[in-house]
Amino acid sequence: AENRLSGATALAMDDGKIYIADNGNARISVYDTKAQAFTNAFPVHLLGKYLSATEDSLLTANDTGLEIYENGVKKYEAQNLDGNIVGSAGVYGTYYLATNTNYFYALSKDYSGVG
């Protein structure tokens, strides 16, 4: 079914939208809490273990890489950070990531800070 989840692994919320890493369908499913309906699912290349959202963008990350999408369009990607990613957060237009080798990254809206 169009809105059926498969292999969901993570959630993030921003501005009334819940983003779901729908890995079994290789996409991000989007649930609009105001409309109370699924809307605007979009395909992803990297299957996410972690999701973070801020200011109409979404970061999806697995152990070794990340991608950032704006309105369903991939705008940035990075691979092979120093160590495996252990978590992410998005706050006021900046994404923050930590790795298991004690590295901390801040990735601003212009995508500087990682790479």
OpenMM code with the backbone's topology and positions (N, CA, C; nanometers):
from openmm import Vec3, app, unit

residues = "ALA GLU ASN ARG LEU SER GLY ALA THR ALA LEU ALA MET ASP ASP GLY LYS ILE TYR ILE ALA ASP ASN GLY ASN ALA ARG ILE SER VAL TYR ASP THR LYS ALA GLN ALA PHE THR ASN ALA PHE PRO VAL HIS LEU LEU GLY LYS TYR LEU SER ALA THR GLU ASP SER LEU LEU THR ALA ASN ASP THR GLY LEU GLU ILE TYR GLU ASN GLY VAL LYS LYS TYR GLU ALA GLN ASN LEU ASP GLY ASN ILE VAL GLY SER ALA GLY VAL TYR GLY THR TYR TYR LEU ALA THR ASN THR ASN TYR PHE TYR ALA LEU SER LYS ASP TYR SER GLY VAL GLY".split()
positions = [
    Vec3(0.0840, -0.1190, 0.0000),
    Vec3(0.0000, 0.0000, 0.0000),
    Vec3(0.0880, 0.1247, 0.0000),
    Vec3(0.0347, 0.2316, -0.0522),
    Vec3(0.1114, 0.3545, -0.0697),
    Vec3(0.1714, 0.4069, 0.0601),
    Vec3(0.0969, 0.4044, 0.1698),
    Vec3(0.1452, 0.4605, 0.2962),
    Vec3(0.1875, 0.3553, 0.3971),
    Vec3(0.2013, 0.2307, 0.3543),
    Vec3(0.2418, 0.1256, 0.4468),
    Vec3(0.3917, 0.1322, 0.4701),
    Vec3(0.4312, 0.1340, 0.5962),
    Vec3(0.5726, 0.1372, 0.6325),
    Vec3(0.6314, -0.0029, 0.6238),
    Vec3(0.7615, -0.0084, 0.5960),
    Vec3(0.8331, -0.1352, 0.5911),
    Vec3(0.9740, -0.1144, 0.6435),
    Vec3(1.0059, -0.1758, 0.7538),
    Vec3(1.1408, -0.1637, 0.8091),
    Vec3(1.1724, -0.0250, 0.8609),
    Vec3(1.0758, 0.0402, 0.9239),
    Vec3(1.0992, 0.1746, 0.9791),
    Vec3(1.2050, 0.1684, 1.0889),
    Vec3(1.2972, 0.2667, 1.0889),
    Vec3(1.4075, 0.2631, 1.1856),
    Vec3(1.4239, 0.3889, 1.2682),
    Vec3(1.3662, 0.5014, 1.2259),
    Vec3(1.3882, 0.6252, 1.3003),
    Vec3(1.2779, 0.7260, 1.2709),
    Vec3(1.2617, 0.8204, 1.3629),
    Vec3(1.1633, 0.9288, 1.3493),
    Vec3(1.2295, 1.0621, 1.3793),
    Vec3(1.1793, 1.1670, 1.3164),
    Vec3(1.2183, 1.3036, 1.3504),
    Vec3(1.0964, 1.3914, 1.3261),
    Vec3(1.0868, 1.5015, 1.4011),
    Vec3(0.9721, 1.5903, 1.3851),
    Vec3(1.0196, 1.7337, 1.3745),
    Vec3(0.9544, 1.8098, 1.2845),
    Vec3(0.9822, 1.9516, 1.2698),
    Vec3(0.8601, 2.0183, 1.2083),
    Vec3(0.8158, 2.1259, 1.2674),
    Vec3(0.7075, 2.2078, 1.2132),
    Vec3(0.5828, 2.1273, 1.1762),
    Vec3(0.5418, 2.0389, 1.2672),
    Vec3(0.4194, 1.9639, 1.2451),
    Vec3(0.4294, 1.8473, 1.1494),
    Vec3(0.5492, 1.8157, 1.1058),
    Vec3(0.5689, 1.7012, 1.0160),
    Vec3(0.6536, 1.5961, 1.0868),
    Vec3(0.6094, 1.4724, 1.0777),
    Vec3(0.6863, 1.3608, 1.1317),
    Vec3(0.7509, 1.2886, 1.0142),
    Vec3(0.8832, 1.2794, 1.0173),
    Vec3(0.9600, 1.2121, 0.9128),
    Vec3(0.9945, 1.0718, 0.9633),
    Vec3(0.9751, 0.9717, 0.8791),
    Vec3(0.9968, 0.8325, 0.9175),
    Vec3(1.0945, 0.7686, 0.8198),
    Vec3(1.2032, 0.7135, 0.8719),
    Vec3(1.2975, 0.6388, 0.7877),
    Vec3(1.2304, 0.5067, 0.7530),
    Vec3(1.1749, 0.4991, 0.6345),
    Vec3(1.0976, 0.3855, 0.5851),
    Vec3(1.1903, 0.3014, 0.4973),
    Vec3(1.2877, 0.2376, 0.5612),
    Vec3(1.3980, 0.1741, 0.4885),
    Vec3(1.3552, 0.0594, 0.3988),
    Vec3(1.2545, -0.0156, 0.4367),
    Vec3(1.2082, -0.1252, 0.3532),
    Vec3(1.1534, -0.0782, 0.2195),
    Vec3(1.1075, 0.0459, 0.2156),
    Vec3(1.0592, 0.1062, 0.0910),
    Vec3(1.1598, 0.2051, 0.0321),
    Vec3(1.2805, 0.2146, 0.0917),
    Vec3(1.3876, 0.3047, 0.0451),
    Vec3(1.3375, 0.4478, 0.0280),
    Vec3(1.2689, 0.4965, 0.1316),
    Vec3(1.2142, 0.6316, 0.1239),
    Vec3(1.2004, 0.6920, 0.2639),
    Vec3(1.1709, 0.8198, 0.2634),
    Vec3(1.1282, 0.8895, 0.3843),
    Vec3(0.9791, 0.9105, 0.3697),
    Vec3(0.9024, 0.8588, 0.4643),
    Vec3(0.7591, 0.8847, 0.4669),
    Vec3(0.7357, 1.0061, 0.5549),
    Vec3(0.6420, 1.0899, 0.5147),
    Vec3(0.6153, 1.2147, 0.5870),
    Vec3(0.4695, 1.2154, 0.6302),
    Vec3(0.4488, 1.2334, 0.7608),
    Vec3(0.3136, 1.2439, 0.8152),
    Vec3(0.2915, 1.3872, 0.8601),
    Vec3(0.1934, 1.4519, 0.8027),
    Vec3(0.1591, 1.5902, 0.8361),
    Vec3(0.0574, 1.5875, 0.9499),
    Vec3(0.0986, 1.6339, 1.0693),
    Vec3(0.0100, 1.6275, 1.1855),
    Vec3(-0.1076, 1.7242, 1.1744),
    Vec3(-0.0918, 1.8311, 1.0987),
    Vec3(-0.2019, 1.9263, 1.0807),
    Vec3(-0.3084, 1.8677, 0.9889),
    Vec3(-0.2674, 1.8058, 0.8789),
    Vec3(-0.3606, 1.7438, 0.7845),
    Vec3(-0.4039, 1.6043, 0.8305),
    Vec3(-0.3316, 1.5494, 0.9282),
    Vec3(-0.3533, 1.4135, 0.9787),
    Vec3(-0.3523, 1.3109, 0.8657),
    Vec3(-0.2476, 1.3234, 0.7820),
    Vec3(-0.2350, 1.2331, 0.6677),
    Vec3(-0.0892, 1.2220, 0.6250),
    Vec3(-0.0568, 1.1098, 0.5599),
    Vec3(0.0753, 1.0955, 0.4988),
    Vec3(0.0805, 1.1807, 0.3726),
    Vec3(0.1908, 1.2528, 0.3541),
    Vec3(0.2099, 1.3371, 0.2360),
    Vec3(0.3563, 1.3344, 0.1941),
    Vec3(0.3825, 1.3578, 0.0689),
    Vec3(0.5168, 1.3873, 0.0184),
    Vec3(0.6261, 1.2884, 0.0546),
    Vec3(0.6025, 1.1580, 0.0469),
    Vec3(0.7110, 1.0618, 0.0648),
    Vec3(0.8133, 1.0847, -0.0453),
    Vec3(0.9413, 1.0632, -0.0150),
    Vec3(1.0441, 1.0806, -0.1179),
    Vec3(1.1524, 0.9739, -0.1044),
    Vec3(1.2109, 0.9326, -0.2174),
    Vec3(1.3125, 0.8271, -0.2154),
    Vec3(1.4436, 0.8774, -0.1567),
    Vec3(1.5162, 0.7870, -0.0928),
    Vec3(1.6492, 0.8176, -0.0402),
    Vec3(1.7481, 0.7131, -0.0901),
    Vec3(1.8732, 0.7529, -0.0987),
    Vec3(1.9786, 0.6621, -0.1408),
    Vec3(2.0414, 0.5916, -0.0212),
    Vec3(2.0520, 0.6630, 0.0905),
    Vec3(2.1147, 0.6110, 0.2108),
    Vec3(2.0053, 0.5688, 0.3077),
    Vec3(2.0038, 0.4438, 0.3479),
    Vec3(1.9025, 0.3963, 0.4414),
    Vec3(1.9383, 0.4437, 0.5816),
    Vec3(1.8490, 0.5176, 0.6423),
    Vec3(1.8794, 0.5884, 0.7666),
    Vec3(1.8642, 0.5063, 0.8925),
    Vec3(1.9592, 0.5252, 0.9808),
    Vec3(1.9539, 0.4718, 1.1163),
    Vec3(1.9192, 0.5853, 1.2125),
    Vec3(1.9557, 0.7082, 1.1713),
    Vec3(1.9295, 0.8285, 1.2500),
    Vec3(1.8635, 0.9322, 1.1605),
    Vec3(1.7676, 1.0059, 1.2145),
    Vec3(1.7038, 1.1166, 1.1439),
    Vec3(1.7042, 1.2388, 1.2335),
    Vec3(1.7217, 1.3553, 1.1727),
    Vec3(1.7069, 1.4832, 1.2413),
    Vec3(1.6457, 1.5806, 1.1424),
    Vec3(1.5636, 1.6722, 1.1929),
    Vec3(1.4990, 1.7700, 1.1054),
    Vec3(1.5090, 1.9079, 1.1665),
    Vec3(1.5270, 2.0083, 1.0805),
    Vec3(1.5269, 2.1475, 1.1241),
    Vec3(1.5039, 2.2373, 1.0035),
    Vec3(1.4188, 2.3361, 1.0207),
    Vec3(1.3943, 2.4387, 0.9185),
    Vec3(1.3733, 2.3811, 0.7781),
    Vec3(1.2765, 2.2932, 0.7644),
    Vec3(1.2387, 2.2355, 0.6346),
    Vec3(1.3478, 2.1547, 0.5667),
    Vec3(1.4412, 2.1027, 0.6434),
    Vec3(1.5384, 2.0102, 0.5867),
    Vec3(1.5451, 1.8870, 0.6764),
    Vec3(1.6005, 1.7802, 0.6211),
    Vec3(1.6069, 1.6535, 0.6927),
    Vec3(1.7434, 1.5905, 0.6723),
    Vec3(1.8048, 1.5472, 0.7810),
    Vec3(1.9299, 1.4727, 0.7756),
    Vec3(1.8976, 1.3268, 0.8012),
    Vec3(1.9467, 1.2396, 0.7153),
    Vec3(1.9388, 1.0958, 0.7377),
    Vec3(2.0822, 1.0437, 0.7419),
    Vec3(2.1101, 0.9579, 0.8392),
    Vec3(2.2474, 0.9091, 0.8570),
    Vec3(2.2447, 0.7620, 0.8951),
    Vec3(2.3508, 0.6924, 0.8530),
    Vec3(2.3741, 0.5570, 0.9028),
    Vec3(2.5078, 0.5608, 0.9765),
    Vec3(2.5713, 0.4483, 0.9980),
    Vec3(2.6962, 0.4483, 1.0752),
    Vec3(2.8073, 0.5288, 1.0089),
    Vec3(2.8126, 0.5305, 0.8758),
    Vec3(2.9299, 0.5858, 0.8084),
    Vec3(2.9049, 0.7052, 0.7180),
    Vec3(2.7797, 0.7459, 0.7003),
    Vec3(2.7544, 0.8572, 0.6089),
    Vec3(2.6257, 0.9290, 0.6405),
    Vec3(2.6043, 1.0393, 0.5682),
    Vec3(2.4844, 1.1195, 0.5886),
    Vec3(2.4404, 1.1832, 0.4583),
    Vec3(2.3119, 1.2159, 0.4529),
    Vec3(2.2542, 1.2915, 0.3418),
    Vec3(2.1586, 1.3938, 0.4003),
    Vec3(2.1490, 1.5097, 0.3347),
    Vec3(2.0537, 1.6129, 0.3756),
    Vec3(1.9616, 1.6420, 0.2586),
    Vec3(1.8334, 1.6460, 0.2878),
    Vec3(1.7293, 1.6706, 0.1879),
    Vec3(1.6535, 1.7983, 0.2234),
    Vec3(1.6190, 1.8749, 0.1229),
    Vec3(1.5298, 1.9893, 0.1376),
    Vec3(1.4127, 1.9678, 0.0432),
    Vec3(1.2931, 1.9639, 0.0987),
    Vec3(1.1726, 1.9398, 0.0191),
    Vec3(1.1848, 1.8155, -0.0681),
    Vec3(1.2455, 1.7107, -0.0138),
    Vec3(1.2570, 1.5842, -0.0853),
    Vec3(1.3691, 1.5758, -0.1861),
    Vec3(1.4523, 1.6794, -0.1959),
    Vec3(1.5631, 1.6821, -0.2923),
    Vec3(1.6956, 1.6766, -0.2159),
    Vec3(1.7821, 1.5811, -0.2536),
    Vec3(1.9116, 1.5702, -0.1855),
    Vec3(1.9967, 1.6917, -0.2171),
    Vec3(2.0465, 1.7573, -0.1111),
    Vec3(2.1279, 1.8783, -0.1259),
    Vec3(2.2729, 1.8575, -0.0837),
    Vec3(2.2987, 1.7547, -0.0036),
    Vec3(2.4339, 1.7368, 0.0497),
    Vec3(2.4514, 1.5916, 0.0922),
    Vec3(2.5753, 1.5408, 0.0796),
    Vec3(2.6079, 1.4093, 0.1331),
    Vec3(2.7526, 1.4068, 0.1783),
    Vec3(2.7824, 1.3241, 0.2748),
    Vec3(2.9195, 1.3057, 0.3241),
    Vec3(2.9337, 1.1589, 0.3653),
    Vec3(3.0513, 1.1041, 0.3404),
    Vec3(3.0822, 0.9657, 0.3768),
    Vec3(3.2147, 0.9636, 0.4516),
    Vec3(3.2397, 0.8536, 0.5192),
    Vec3(3.3692, 0.8272, 0.5823),
    Vec3(3.4100, 0.9356, 0.6813),
    Vec3(3.3224, 0.9657, 0.7755),
    Vec3(3.3581, 1.0567, 0.8833),
    Vec3(3.4566, 0.9863, 0.9755),
    Vec3(3.5116, 1.0578, 1.0707),
    Vec3(3.6060, 0.9978, 1.1655),
    Vec3(3.5292, 0.9145, 1.2677),
    Vec3(3.5144, 0.7869, 1.2389),
    Vec3(3.4408, 0.6966, 1.3261),
    Vec3(3.2985, 0.6770, 1.2781),
    Vec3(3.2251, 0.5928, 1.3479),
    Vec3(3.0856, 0.5657, 1.3144),
    Vec3(2.9942, 0.6653, 1.3844),
    Vec3(2.8940, 0.7137, 1.3132),
    Vec3(2.7977, 0.8065, 1.3703),
    Vec3(2.7160, 0.7329, 1.4760),
    Vec3(2.6982, 0.7975, 1.5923),
    Vec3(2.6209, 0.7373, 1.7016),
    Vec3(2.4932, 0.8145, 1.7310),
    Vec3(2.4773, 0.9306, 1.6685),
    Vec3(2.3549, 1.0072, 1.6882),
    Vec3(2.3616, 1.1404, 1.6178),
    Vec3(2.2421, 1.2017, 1.6009),
    Vec3(2.2351, 1.3327, 1.5359),
    Vec3(2.1215, 1.4130, 1.5968),
    Vec3(2.1310, 1.5445, 1.5814),
    Vec3(2.0251, 1.6360, 1.6259),
    Vec3(2.0236, 1.7549, 1.5315),
    Vec3(1.9067, 1.8133, 1.5122),
    Vec3(1.8936, 1.9337, 1.4302),
    Vec3(1.8293, 2.0436, 1.5128),
    Vec3(1.8955, 2.1599, 1.5192),
    Vec3(1.8457, 2.2714, 1.5989),
    Vec3(1.8729, 2.4022, 1.5257),
    Vec3(1.7689, 2.4826, 1.5025),
    Vec3(1.7808, 2.6157, 1.4424),
    Vec3(1.8687, 2.6182, 1.3174),
    Vec3(1.8474, 2.5239, 1.2283),
    Vec3(1.9179, 2.5245, 1.1012),
    Vec3(2.0553, 2.4625, 1.1015),
    Vec3(2.0987, 2.4055, 1.2140),
    Vec3(2.2294, 2.3403, 1.2232),
    Vec3(2.2100, 2.1954, 1.2662),
    Vec3(2.2852, 2.1067, 1.2036),
    Vec3(2.2840, 1.9658, 1.2422),
    Vec3(2.4089, 1.9351, 1.3227),
    Vec3(2.3927, 1.8501, 1.4234),
    Vec3(2.5032, 1.8088, 1.5100),
    Vec3(2.5125, 1.6570, 1.5056),
    Vec3(2.6362, 1.6067, 1.4952),
    Vec3(2.6598, 1.4624, 1.4923),
    Vec3(2.7756, 1.4288, 1.5845),
    Vec3(2.7710, 1.3093, 1.6417),
    Vec3(2.8816, 1.2582, 1.7222),
    Vec3(2.9182, 1.1205, 1.6694),
    Vec3(3.0463, 1.0851, 1.6858),
    Vec3(3.0927, 0.9535, 1.6417),
    Vec3(3.1467, 0.8746, 1.7603),
    Vec3(3.1633, 0.7448, 1.7389),
    Vec3(3.2130, 0.6576, 1.8453),
    Vec3(3.3620, 0.6757, 1.8725),
    Vec3(3.4289, 0.7609, 1.7974),
    Vec3(3.5705, 0.7913, 1.8226),
    Vec3(3.5865, 0.9317, 1.8796),
    Vec3(3.4785, 0.9818, 1.9403),
    Vec3(3.4778, 1.1093, 2.0137),
    Vec3(3.4916, 1.2329, 1.9264),
    Vec3(3.4492, 1.2238, 1.8003),
    Vec3(3.4436, 1.3421, 1.7153),
    Vec3(3.3035, 1.4008, 1.7214),
    Vec3(3.2971, 1.5316, 1.7118),
    Vec3(3.1711, 1.6051, 1.7150),
    Vec3(3.1689, 1.6973, 1.5949),
    Vec3(3.0594, 1.6952, 1.5199),
    Vec3(3.0469, 1.7777, 1.4001),
    Vec3(2.9263, 1.8689, 1.4124),
    Vec3(2.9415, 1.9916, 1.3639),
    Vec3(2.8310, 2.0851, 1.3494),
    Vec3(2.8238, 2.1207, 1.2009),
    Vec3(2.7082, 2.0991, 1.1419),
    Vec3(2.6903, 2.1202, 0.9993),
    Vec3(2.5862, 2.2306, 0.9795),
    Vec3(2.6314, 2.3460, 0.9325),
    Vec3(2.5418, 2.4614, 0.9190),
    Vec3(2.4581, 2.4538, 0.7932),
    Vec3(2.3654, 2.5463, 0.7797),
    Vec3(2.2708, 2.5472, 0.6676),
    Vec3(2.3411, 2.5554, 0.5313),
    Vec3(2.4599, 2.6136, 0.5260),
    Vec3(2.5351, 2.6189, 0.3995),
    Vec3(2.6222, 2.4937, 0.3807),
    Vec3(2.6020, 2.3944, 0.4681),
    Vec3(2.6681, 2.2647, 0.4624),
    Vec3(2.8178, 2.2721, 0.4891),
    Vec3(2.8616, 2.3724, 0.5627),
    Vec3(3.0010, 2.3756, 0.6041),
    Vec3(3.0115, 2.3057, 0.7385),
    Vec3(3.1269, 2.2470, 0.7663),
    Vec3(3.1506, 2.1849, 0.8952),
    Vec3(3.1784, 2.0362, 0.8889),
    Vec3(3.1440, 1.9707, 0.7786),
    Vec3(3.1720, 1.8279, 0.7606),
    Vec3(3.2254, 1.8096, 0.6212),
    Vec3(3.3208, 1.7165, 0.6063),
    Vec3(3.3648, 1.6858, 0.4713),
    Vec3(3.5126, 1.6792, 0.4575),
] * unit.nanometer
topology = app.Topology()
chain = topology.addChain("A")
for resn in residues:
    res = topology.addResidue(resn, chain)
    for name in ("N", "CA", "C"):
        topology.addAtom(name, app.Element.getBySymbol(name[0]), res)
